[in-house]
Amino acid sequence: MKAIVNIYLKEGVLDTQGKATHHALDSLGFDSVSDVRIGKQIILEVDTKDKAEAEEQIKDMAETLLANTVIEDYTIEIV
């Protein structure tokens, strides 16, 4: 089973990479962009057929290692 974990900075946490990208886009003439937030995506293959079990395992992985839950939020998608 494949799981996609999207990790992104919590609202209110300064995203310097996003700000730099926003500035670069603006200077290239893409002035319709109002904000940029940069995150990361982790794709995992999990050896289970049980969706609930996979979600629980991935949540444990995200909380333990994949995300810094002090400053980051995450979403899990099982595909």
PDB file of N, CA, C and O in Angstrom:
ATOM      1  N   MET A   1       0.842  -1.164   0.000  1.00  0.00           N
ATOM      2  CA  MET A   1       0.000   0.000   0.000  1.00  0.00           C
ATOM      3  C   MET A   1       0.895   1.236   0.000  1.00  0.00           C
ATOM      4  O   MET A   1       1.910   1.275   0.695  1.00  0.00           O
ATOM      5  N   LYS A   2       0.520   2.229  -0.770  1.00  0.00           N
ATOM      6  CA  LYS A   2       1.314   3.450  -0.877  1.00  0.00           C
ATOM      7  C   LYS A   2       0.705   4.540  -0.011  1.00  0.00           C
ATOM      8  O   LYS A   2      -0.511   4.732   0.009  1.00  0.00           O
ATOM      9  N   ALA A   3       1.561   5.243   0.697  1.00  0.00           N
ATOM     10  CA  ALA A   3       1.128   6.365   1.531  1.00  0.00           C
ATOM     11  C   ALA A   3       1.923   7.610   1.145  1.00  0.00           C
ATOM     12  O   ALA A   3       3.130   7.552   0.909  1.00  0.00           O
ATOM     13  N   ILE A   4       1.222   8.721   1.087  1.00  0.00           N
ATOM     14  CA  ILE A   4       1.848  10.009   0.793  1.00  0.00           C
ATOM     15  C   ILE A   4       1.698  10.885   2.028  1.00  0.00           C
ATOM     16  O   ILE A   4       0.591  11.122   2.510  1.00  0.00           O
ATOM     17  N   VAL A   5       2.832  11.361   2.530  1.00  0.00           N
ATOM     18  CA  VAL A   5       2.838  12.243   3.692  1.00  0.00           C
ATOM     19  C   VAL A   5       3.301  13.619   3.218  1.00  0.00           C
ATOM     20  O   VAL A   5       4.426  13.775   2.744  1.00  0.00           O
ATOM     21  N   ASN A   6       2.432  14.605   3.349  1.00  0.00           N
ATOM     22  CA  ASN A   6       2.778  15.989   3.019  1.00  0.00           C
ATOM     23  C   ASN A   6       3.050  16.728   4.319  1.00  0.00           C
ATOM     24  O   ASN A   6       2.213  16.746   5.221  1.00  0.00           O
ATOM     25  N   ILE A   7       4.226  17.336   4.408  1.00  0.00           N
ATOM     26  CA  ILE A   7       4.667  18.017   5.619  1.00  0.00           C
ATOM     27  C   ILE A   7       4.890  19.489   5.276  1.00  0.00           C
ATOM     28  O   ILE A   7       5.514  19.816   4.267  1.00  0.00           O
ATOM     29  N   TYR A   8       4.374  20.361   6.124  1.00  0.00           N
ATOM     30  CA  TYR A   8       4.477  21.788   5.859  1.00  0.00           C
ATOM     31  C   TYR A   8       4.543  22.536   7.191  1.00  0.00           C
ATOM     32  O   TYR A   8       4.078  22.047   8.221  1.00  0.00           O
ATOM     33  N   LEU A   9       5.129  23.727   7.144  1.00  0.00           N
ATOM     34  CA  LEU A   9       5.253  24.530   8.352  1.00  0.00           C
ATOM     35  C   LEU A   9       3.882  24.970   8.841  1.00  0.00           C
ATOM     36  O   LEU A   9       2.991  25.269   8.045  1.00  0.00           O
ATOM     37  N   LYS A  10       3.724  25.006  10.155  1.00  0.00           N
ATOM     38  CA  LYS A  10       2.471  25.465  10.738  1.00  0.00           C
ATOM     39  C   LYS A  10       2.250  26.932  10.393  1.00  0.00           C
ATOM     40  O   LYS A  10       3.193  27.689  10.162  1.00  0.00           O
ATOM     41  N   GLU A  11       0.970  27.309  10.365  1.00  0.00           N
ATOM     42  CA  GLU A  11       0.616  28.707  10.141  1.00  0.00           C
ATOM     43  C   GLU A  11       1.257  29.537  11.247  1.00  0.00           C
ATOM     44  O   GLU A  11       1.203  29.166  12.420  1.00  0.00           O
ATOM     45  N   GLY A  12       1.857  30.645  10.877  1.00  0.00           N
ATOM     46  CA  GLY A  12       2.512  31.502  11.858  1.00  0.00           C
ATOM     47  C   GLY A  12       4.002  31.261  11.989  1.00  0.00           C
ATOM     48  O   GLY A  12       4.711  32.093  12.555  1.00  0.00           O
ATOM     49  N   VAL A  13       4.497  30.133  11.473  1.00  0.00           N
ATOM     50  CA  VAL A  13       5.934  29.866  11.490  1.00  0.00           C
ATOM     51  C   VAL A  13       6.526  30.480  10.220  1.00  0.00           C
ATOM     52  O   VAL A  13       6.047  30.217   9.117  1.00  0.00           O
ATOM     53  N   LEU A  14       7.554  31.286  10.377  1.00  0.00           N
ATOM     54  CA  LEU A  14       8.172  31.966   9.248  1.00  0.00           C
ATOM     55  C   LEU A  14       8.754  30.954   8.272  1.00  0.00           C
ATOM     56  O   LEU A  14       9.552  30.097   8.653  1.00  0.00           O
ATOM     57  N   ASP A  15       8.350  31.060   7.013  1.00  0.00           N
ATOM     58  CA  ASP A  15       8.834  30.180   5.944  1.00  0.00           C
ATOM     59  C   ASP A  15       9.791  30.981   5.070  1.00  0.00           C
ATOM     60  O   ASP A  15       9.382  31.574   4.071  1.00  0.00           O
ATOM     61  N   THR A  16      11.068  30.996   5.450  1.00  0.00           N
ATOM     62  CA  THR A  16      12.051  31.813   4.724  1.00  0.00           C
ATOM     63  C   THR A  16      12.243  31.339   3.293  1.00  0.00           C
ATOM     64  O   THR A  16      12.443  32.153   2.392  1.00  0.00           O
ATOM     65  N   GLN A  17      12.184  30.037   3.076  1.00  0.00           N
ATOM     66  CA  GLN A  17      12.316  29.501   1.715  1.00  0.00           C
ATOM     67  C   GLN A  17      11.113  29.930   0.868  1.00  0.00           C
ATOM     68  O   GLN A  17      11.268  30.282  -0.301  1.00  0.00           O
ATOM     69  N   GLY A  18       9.937  29.898   1.451  1.00  0.00           N
ATOM     70  CA  GLY A  18       8.740  30.345   0.749  1.00  0.00           C
ATOM     71  C   GLY A  18       8.806  31.827   0.420  1.00  0.00           C
ATOM     72  O   GLY A  18       8.442  32.240  -0.681  1.00  0.00           O
ATOM     73  N   LYS A  19       9.274  32.633   1.379  1.00  0.00           N
ATOM     74  CA  LYS A  19       9.406  34.072   1.145  1.00  0.00           C
ATOM     75  C   LYS A  19      10.409  34.357   0.032  1.00  0.00           C
ATOM     76  O   LYS A  19      10.160  35.215  -0.814  1.00  0.00           O
ATOM     77  N   ALA A  20      11.538  33.650   0.022  1.00  0.00           N
ATOM     78  CA  ALA A  20      12.543  33.845  -1.025  1.00  0.00           C
ATOM     79  C   ALA A  20      11.985  33.453  -2.393  1.00  0.00           C
ATOM     80  O   ALA A  20      12.230  34.137  -3.387  1.00  0.00           O
ATOM     81  N   THR A  21      11.239  32.357  -2.438  1.00  0.00           N
ATOM     82  CA  THR A  21      10.628  31.921  -3.689  1.00  0.00           C
ATOM     83  C   THR A  21       9.586  32.926  -4.155  1.00  0.00           C
ATOM     84  O   THR A  21       9.507  33.236  -5.344  1.00  0.00           O
ATOM     85  N   HIS A  22       8.789  33.432  -3.228  1.00  0.00           N
ATOM     86  CA  HIS A  22       7.787  34.438  -3.570  1.00  0.00           C
ATOM     87  C   HIS A  22       8.453  35.682  -4.149  1.00  0.00           C
ATOM     88  O   HIS A  22       7.996  36.224  -5.155  1.00  0.00           O
ATOM     89  N   HIS A  23       9.529  36.131  -3.517  1.00  0.00           N
ATOM     90  CA  HIS A  23      10.265  37.297  -4.017  1.00  0.00           C
ATOM     91  C   HIS A  23      10.812  37.037  -5.421  1.00  0.00           C
ATOM     92  O   HIS A  23      10.726  37.899  -6.295  1.00  0.00           O
ATOM     93  N   ALA A  24      11.375  35.843  -5.631  1.00  0.00           N
ATOM     94  CA  ALA A  24      11.931  35.513  -6.952  1.00  0.00           C
ATOM     95  C   ALA A  24      10.829  35.480  -8.009  1.00  0.00           C
ATOM     96  O   ALA A  24      11.018  35.996  -9.111  1.00  0.00           O
ATOM     97  N   LEU A  25       9.698  34.888  -7.694  1.00  0.00           N
ATOM     98  CA  LEU A  25       8.580  34.849  -8.646  1.00  0.00           C
ATOM     99  C   LEU A  25       8.107  36.263  -8.982  1.00  0.00           C
ATOM    100  O   LEU A  25       7.836  36.588 -10.138  1.00  0.00           O
ATOM    101  N   ASP A  26       8.013  37.093  -7.946  1.00  0.00           N
ATOM    102  CA  ASP A  26       7.594  38.476  -8.148  1.00  0.00           C
ATOM    103  C   ASP A  26       8.570  39.217  -9.050  1.00  0.00           C
ATOM    104  O   ASP A  26       8.153  39.961  -9.938  1.00  0.00           O
ATOM    105  N   SER A  27       9.875  39.017  -8.827  1.00  0.00           N
ATOM    106  CA  SER A  27      10.872  39.712  -9.644  1.00  0.00           C
ATOM    107  C   SER A  27      10.916  39.188 -11.074  1.00  0.00           C
ATOM    108  O   SER A  27      11.416  39.874 -11.966  1.00  0.00           O
ATOM    109  N   LEU A  28      10.400  37.983 -11.306  1.00  0.00           N
ATOM    110  CA  LEU A  28      10.310  37.428 -12.658  1.00  0.00           C
ATOM    111  C   LEU A  28       9.011  37.822 -13.350  1.00  0.00           C
ATOM    112  O   LEU A  28       8.761  37.407 -14.482  1.00  0.00           O
ATOM    113  N   GLY A  29       8.187  38.616 -12.683  1.00  0.00           N
ATOM    114  CA  GLY A  29       6.965  39.097 -13.293  1.00  0.00           C
ATOM    115  C   GLY A  29       5.719  38.300 -12.955  1.00  0.00           C
ATOM    116  O   GLY A  29       4.643  38.589 -13.479  1.00  0.00           O
ATOM    117  N   PHE A  30       5.843  37.309 -12.097  1.00  0.00           N
ATOM    118  CA  PHE A  30       4.676  36.524 -11.679  1.00  0.00           C
ATOM    119  C   PHE A  30       4.054  37.200 -10.453  1.00  0.00           C
ATOM    120  O   PHE A  30       4.123  36.680  -9.340  1.00  0.00           O
ATOM    121  N   ASP A  31       3.450  38.358 -10.677  1.00  0.00           N
ATOM    122  CA  ASP A  31       2.972  39.167  -9.564  1.00  0.00           C
ATOM    123  C   ASP A  31       1.576  38.790  -9.074  1.00  0.00           C
ATOM    124  O   ASP A  31       1.049  39.433  -8.166  1.00  0.00           O
ATOM    125  N   SER A  32       0.974  37.764  -9.657  1.00  0.00           N
ATOM    126  CA  SER A  32      -0.354  37.343  -9.201  1.00  0.00           C
ATOM    127  C   SER A  32      -0.268  36.384  -8.003  1.00  0.00           C
ATOM    128  O   SER A  32      -1.293  36.035  -7.419  1.00  0.00           O
ATOM    129  N   VAL A  33       0.937  35.962  -7.638  1.00  0.00           N
ATOM    130  CA  VAL A  33       1.114  35.054  -6.494  1.00  0.00           C
ATOM    131  C   VAL A  33       1.112  35.880  -5.216  1.00  0.00           C
ATOM    132  O   VAL A  33       1.911  36.805  -5.070  1.00  0.00           O
ATOM    133  N   SER A  34       0.212  35.549  -4.287  1.00  0.00           N
ATOM    134  CA  SER A  34       0.116  36.336  -3.058  1.00  0.00           C
ATOM    135  C   SER A  34       0.920  35.748  -1.902  1.00  0.00           C
ATOM    136  O   SER A  34       1.275  36.470  -0.970  1.00  0.00           O
ATOM    137  N   ASP A  35       1.213  34.447  -1.948  1.00  0.00           N
ATOM    138  CA  ASP A  35       1.993  33.828  -0.878  1.00  0.00           C
ATOM    139  C   ASP A  35       2.556  32.502  -1.374  1.00  0.00           C
ATOM    140  O   ASP A  35       1.962  31.854  -2.236  1.00  0.00           O
ATOM    141  N   VAL A  36       3.693  32.102  -0.833  1.00  0.00           N
ATOM    142  CA  VAL A  36       4.313  30.817  -1.166  1.00  0.00           C
ATOM    143  C   VAL A  36       4.704  30.139   0.139  1.00  0.00           C
ATOM    144  O   VAL A  36       5.330  30.755   1.002  1.00  0.00           O
ATOM    145  N   ARG A  37       4.337  28.879   0.281  1.00  0.00           N
ATOM    146  CA  ARG A  37       4.754  28.056   1.419  1.00  0.00           C
ATOM    147  C   ARG A  37       5.436  26.827   0.831  1.00  0.00           C
ATOM    148  O   ARG A  37       4.898  26.193  -0.077  1.00  0.00           O
ATOM    149  N   ILE A  38       6.599  26.492   1.335  1.00  0.00           N
ATOM    150  CA  ILE A  38       7.365  25.346   0.860  1.00  0.00           C
ATOM    151  C   ILE A  38       7.226  24.215   1.870  1.00  0.00           C
ATOM    152  O   ILE A  38       7.313  24.439   3.077  1.00  0.00           O
ATOM    153  N   GLY A  39       7.012  23.005   1.377  1.00  0.00           N
ATOM    154  CA  GLY A  39       6.911  21.839   2.238  1.00  0.00           C
ATOM    155  C   GLY A  39       7.698  20.688   1.638  1.00  0.00           C
ATOM    156  O   GLY A  39       8.531  20.871   0.750  1.00  0.00           O
ATOM    157  N   LYS A  40       7.416  19.510   2.141  1.00  0.00           N
ATOM    158  CA  LYS A  40       8.062  18.316   1.589  1.00  0.00           C
ATOM    159  C   LYS A  40       7.036  17.201   1.498  1.00  0.00           C
ATOM    160  O   LYS A  40       6.049  17.178   2.234  1.00  0.00           O
ATOM    161  N   GLN A  41       7.287  16.287   0.593  1.00  0.00           N
ATOM    162  CA  GLN A  41       6.408  15.147   0.395  1.00  0.00           C
ATOM    163  C   GLN A  41       7.232  13.875   0.509  1.00  0.00           C
ATOM    164  O   GLN A  41       8.291  13.750  -0.107  1.00  0.00           O
ATOM    165  N   ILE A  42       6.742  12.944   1.294  1.00  0.00           N
ATOM    166  CA  ILE A  42       7.400  11.655   1.477  1.00  0.00           C
ATOM    167  C   ILE A  42       6.424  10.576   1.029  1.00  0.00           C
ATOM    168  O   ILE A  42       5.278  10.542   1.477  1.00  0.00           O
ATOM    169  N   ILE A  43       6.877   9.702   0.148  1.00  0.00           N
ATOM    170  CA  ILE A  43       6.047   8.619  -0.367  1.00  0.00           C
ATOM    171  C   ILE A  43       6.597   7.312   0.180  1.00  0.00           C
ATOM    172  O   ILE A  43       7.778   7.004   0.022  1.00  0.00           O
ATOM    173  N   LEU A  44       5.729   6.555   0.821  1.00  0.00           N
ATOM    174  CA  LEU A  44       6.130   5.308   1.476  1.00  0.00           C
ATOM    175  C   LEU A  44       5.337   4.141   0.909  1.00  0.00           C
ATOM    176  O   LEU A  44       4.155   4.276   0.593  1.00  0.00           O
ATOM    177  N   GLU A  45       5.989   3.002   0.784  1.00  0.00           N
ATOM    178  CA  GLU A  45       5.315   1.738   0.470  1.00  0.00           C
ATOM    179  C   GLU A  45       5.250   0.945   1.772  1.00  0.00           C
ATOM    180  O   GLU A  45       6.279   0.656   2.384  1.00  0.00           O
ATOM    181  N   VAL A  46       4.041   0.598   2.187  1.00  0.00           N
ATOM    182  CA  VAL A  46       3.833  -0.115   3.443  1.00  0.00           C
ATOM    183  C   VAL A  46       3.272  -1.495   3.139  1.00  0.00           C
ATOM    184  O   VAL A  46       2.329  -1.632   2.360  1.00  0.00           O
ATOM    185  N   ASP A  47       3.855  -2.514   3.752  1.00  0.00           N
ATOM    186  CA  ASP A  47       3.424  -3.895   3.511  1.00  0.00           C
ATOM    187  C   ASP A  47       2.247  -4.259   4.407  1.00  0.00           C
ATOM    188  O   ASP A  47       2.407  -4.928   5.429  1.00  0.00           O
ATOM    189  N   THR A  48       1.079  -3.813   4.011  1.00  0.00           N
ATOM    190  CA  THR A  48      -0.159  -4.189   4.689  1.00  0.00           C
ATOM    191  C   THR A  48      -1.316  -3.976   3.725  1.00  0.00           C
ATOM    192  O   THR A  48      -1.238  -3.136   2.829  1.00  0.00           O
ATOM    193  N   LYS A  49      -2.366  -4.722   3.906  1.00  0.00           N
ATOM    194  CA  LYS A  49      -3.570  -4.568   3.091  1.00  0.00           C
ATOM    195  C   LYS A  49      -4.655  -3.815   3.855  1.00  0.00           C
ATOM    196  O   LYS A  49      -5.673  -3.430   3.279  1.00  0.00           O
ATOM    197  N   ASP A  50      -4.436  -3.609   5.152  1.00  0.00           N
ATOM    198  CA  ASP A  50      -5.413  -2.959   6.017  1.00  0.00           C
ATOM    199  C   ASP A  50      -5.159  -1.449   6.043  1.00  0.00           C
ATOM    200  O   ASP A  50      -4.130  -0.995   6.544  1.00  0.00           O
ATOM    201  N   LYS A  51      -6.100  -0.680   5.501  1.00  0.00           N
ATOM    202  CA  LYS A  51      -5.932   0.769   5.399  1.00  0.00           C
ATOM    203  C   LYS A  51      -5.795   1.428   6.769  1.00  0.00           C
ATOM    204  O   LYS A  51      -4.956   2.310   6.950  1.00  0.00           O
ATOM    205  N   ALA A  52      -6.609   1.009   7.731  1.00  0.00           N
ATOM    206  CA  ALA A  52      -6.548   1.590   9.078  1.00  0.00           C
ATOM    207  C   ALA A  52      -5.195   1.314   9.730  1.00  0.00           C
ATOM    208  O   ALA A  52      -4.625   2.184  10.388  1.00  0.00           O
ATOM    209  N   GLU A  53      -4.686   0.099   9.541  1.00  0.00           N
ATOM    210  CA  GLU A  53      -3.366  -0.253  10.089  1.00  0.00           C
ATOM    211  C   GLU A  53      -2.274   0.587   9.438  1.00  0.00           C
ATOM    212  O   GLU A  53      -1.365   1.064  10.118  1.00  0.00           O
ATOM    213  N   ALA A  54      -2.363   0.770   8.119  1.00  0.00           N
ATOM    214  CA  ALA A  54      -1.381   1.589   7.407  1.00  0.00           C
ATOM    215  C   ALA A  54      -1.414   3.026   7.909  1.00  0.00           C
ATOM    216  O   ALA A  54      -0.367   3.621   8.161  1.00  0.00           O
ATOM    217  N   GLU A  55      -2.614   3.586   8.054  1.00  0.00           N
ATOM    218  CA  GLU A  55      -2.731   4.962   8.544  1.00  0.00           C
ATOM    219  C   GLU A  55      -2.132   5.109   9.932  1.00  0.00           C
ATOM    220  O   GLU A  55      -1.452   6.096  10.214  1.00  0.00           O
ATOM    221  N   GLU A  56      -2.378   4.139  10.799  1.00  0.00           N
ATOM    222  CA  GLU A  56      -1.829   4.191  12.163  1.00  0.00           C
ATOM    223  C   GLU A  56      -0.299   4.116  12.144  1.00  0.00           C
ATOM    224  O   GLU A  56       0.370   4.860  12.862  1.00  0.00           O
ATOM    225  N   GLN A  57       0.251   3.221  11.325  1.00  0.00           N
ATOM    226  CA  GLN A  57       1.711   3.094  11.215  1.00  0.00           C
ATOM    227  C   GLN A  57       2.329   4.392  10.691  1.00  0.00           C
ATOM    228  O   GLN A  57       3.328   4.872  11.226  1.00  0.00           O
ATOM    229  N   ILE A  58       1.726   4.957   9.638  1.00  0.00           N
ATOM    230  CA  ILE A  58       2.260   6.179   9.039  1.00  0.00           C
ATOM    231  C   ILE A  58       2.155   7.344  10.022  1.00  0.00           C
ATOM    232  O   ILE A  58       3.066   8.168  10.101  1.00  0.00           O
ATOM    233  N   LYS A  59       1.057   7.420  10.771  1.00  0.00           N
ATOM    234  CA  LYS A  59       0.909   8.477  11.777  1.00  0.00           C
ATOM    235  C   LYS A  59       2.017   8.359  12.820  1.00  0.00           C
ATOM    236  O   LYS A  59       2.617   9.364  13.201  1.00  0.00           O
ATOM    237  N   ASP A  60       2.293   7.137  13.285  1.00  0.00           N
ATOM    238  CA  ASP A  60       3.375   6.926  14.247  1.00  0.00           C
ATOM    239  C   ASP A  60       4.722   7.352  13.656  1.00  0.00           C
ATOM    240  O   ASP A  60       5.532   7.980  14.338  1.00  0.00           O
ATOM    241  N   MET A  61       4.956   7.008  12.388  1.00  0.00           N
ATOM    242  CA  MET A  61       6.209   7.406  11.727  1.00  0.00           C
ATOM    243  C   MET A  61       6.329   8.922  11.633  1.00  0.00           C
ATOM    244  O   MET A  61       7.394   9.485  11.888  1.00  0.00           O
ATOM    245  N   ALA A  62       5.225   9.581  11.264  1.00  0.00           N
ATOM    246  CA  ALA A  62       5.240  11.038  11.129  1.00  0.00           C
ATOM    247  C   ALA A  62       5.499  11.707  12.476  1.00  0.00           C
ATOM    248  O   ALA A  62       6.299  12.638  12.571  1.00  0.00           O
ATOM    249  N   GLU A  63       4.826  11.230  13.505  1.00  0.00           N
ATOM    250  CA  GLU A  63       4.982  11.819  14.835  1.00  0.00           C
ATOM    251  C   GLU A  63       6.369  11.560  15.424  1.00  0.00           C
ATOM    252  O   GLU A  63       6.891  12.391  16.168  1.00  0.00           O
ATOM    253  N   THR A  64       6.963  10.419  15.097  1.00  0.00           N
ATOM    254  CA  THR A  64       8.246  10.026  15.665  1.00  0.00           C
ATOM    255  C   THR A  64       9.438  10.583  14.909  1.00  0.00           C
ATOM    256  O   THR A  64      10.420  11.006  15.520  1.00  0.00           O
ATOM    257  N   LEU A  65       9.362  10.588  13.571  1.00  0.00           N
ATOM    258  CA  LEU A  65      10.548  10.917  12.779  1.00  0.00           C
ATOM    259  C   LEU A  65      10.305  11.896  11.642  1.00  0.00           C
ATOM    260  O   LEU A  65      11.070  12.846  11.478  1.00  0.00           O
ATOM    261  N   LEU A  66       9.266  11.688  10.861  1.00  0.00           N
ATOM    262  CA  LEU A  66       9.125  12.402   9.592  1.00  0.00           C
ATOM    263  C   LEU A  66       8.848  13.891   9.744  1.00  0.00           C
ATOM    264  O   LEU A  66       9.349  14.694   8.956  1.00  0.00           O
ATOM    265  N   ALA A  67       8.062  14.271  10.739  1.00  0.00           N
ATOM    266  CA  ALA A  67       7.699  15.674  10.929  1.00  0.00           C
ATOM    267  C   ALA A  67       8.175  16.166  12.290  1.00  0.00           C
ATOM    268  O   ALA A  67       8.181  15.423  13.271  1.00  0.00           O
ATOM    269  N   ASN A  68       8.567  17.418  12.325  1.00  0.00           N
ATOM    270  CA  ASN A  68       8.857  18.083  13.594  1.00  0.00           C
ATOM    271  C   ASN A  68       7.552  18.739  14.027  1.00  0.00           C
ATOM    272  O   ASN A  68       7.247  19.859  13.618  1.00  0.00           O
ATOM    273  N   THR A  69       6.791  18.044  14.850  1.00  0.00           N
ATOM    274  CA  THR A  69       5.434  18.481  15.166  1.00  0.00           C
ATOM    275  C   THR A  69       5.368  19.761  16.000  1.00  0.00           C
ATOM    276  O   THR A  69       4.280  20.289  16.226  1.00  0.00           O
ATOM    277  N   VAL A  70       6.500  20.262  16.456  1.00  0.00           N
ATOM    278  CA  VAL A  70       6.516  21.546  17.145  1.00  0.00           C
ATOM    279  C   VAL A  70       6.252  22.668  16.147  1.00  0.00           C
ATOM    280  O   VAL A  70       5.532  23.617  16.454  1.00  0.00           O
ATOM    281  N   ILE A  71       6.835  22.562  14.946  1.00  0.00           N
ATOM    282  CA  ILE A  71       6.705  23.631  13.951  1.00  0.00           C
ATOM    283  C   ILE A  71       6.047  23.174  12.653  1.00  0.00           C
ATOM    284  O   ILE A  71       5.776  24.002  11.783  1.00  0.00           O
ATOM    285  N   GLU A  72       5.782  21.870  12.500  1.00  0.00           N
ATOM    286  CA  GLU A  72       5.234  21.354  11.245  1.00  0.00           C
ATOM    287  C   GLU A  72       3.913  20.609  11.469  1.00  0.00           C
ATOM    288  O   GLU A  72       3.706  19.961  12.495  1.00  0.00           O
ATOM    289  N   ASP A  73       3.042  20.722  10.487  1.00  0.00           N
ATOM    290  CA  ASP A  73       1.837  19.911  10.398  1.00  0.00           C
ATOM    291  C   ASP A  73       2.027  18.925   9.250  1.00  0.00           C
ATOM    292  O   ASP A  73       2.939  19.079   8.439  1.00  0.00           O
ATOM    293  N   TYR A  74       1.175  17.924   9.185  1.00  0.00           N
ATOM    294  CA  TYR A  74       1.276  16.958   8.102  1.00  0.00           C
ATOM    295  C   TYR A  74      -0.101  16.390   7.769  1.00  0.00           C
ATOM    296  O   TYR A  74      -1.021  16.408   8.586  1.00  0.00           O
ATOM    297  N   THR A  75      -0.209  15.890   6.553  1.00  0.00           N
ATOM    298  CA  THR A  75      -1.388  15.152   6.135  1.00  0.00           C
ATOM    299  C   THR A  75      -0.922  13.813   5.603  1.00  0.00           C
ATOM    300  O   THR A  75       0.193  13.676   5.101  1.00  0.00           O
ATOM    301  N   ILE A  76      -1.805  12.819   5.725  1.00  0.00           N
ATOM    302  CA  ILE A  76      -1.513  11.467   5.228  1.00  0.00           C
ATOM    303  C   ILE A  76      -2.577  11.089   4.216  1.00  0.00           C
ATOM    304  O   ILE A  76      -3.772  11.249   4.464  1.00  0.00           O
ATOM    305  N   GLU A  77      -2.133  10.588   3.081  1.00  0.00           N
ATOM    306  CA  GLU A  77      -3.055  10.091   2.071  1.00  0.00           C
ATOM    307  C   GLU A  77      -2.653   8.653   1.722  1.00  0.00           C
ATOM    308  O   GLU A  77      -1.512   8.405   1.332  1.00  0.00           O
ATOM    309  N   ILE A  78      -3.573   7.727   1.860  1.00  0.00           N
ATOM    310  CA  ILE A  78      -3.327   6.334   1.470  1.00  0.00           C
ATOM    311  C   ILE A  78      -3.884   6.150   0.074  1.00  0.00           C
ATOM    312  O   ILE A  78      -5.063   6.406  -0.173  1.00  0.00           O
ATOM    313  N   VAL A  79      -3.035   5.706  -0.835  1.00  0.00           N
ATOM    314  CA  VAL A  79      -3.466   5.519  -2.233  1.00  0.00           C
ATOM    315  C   VAL A  79      -3.285   4.084  -2.670  1.00  0.00           C
ATOM    316  O   VAL A  79      -3.593   3.742  -3.811  1.00  0.00           O
TER     317      VAL A  79
END
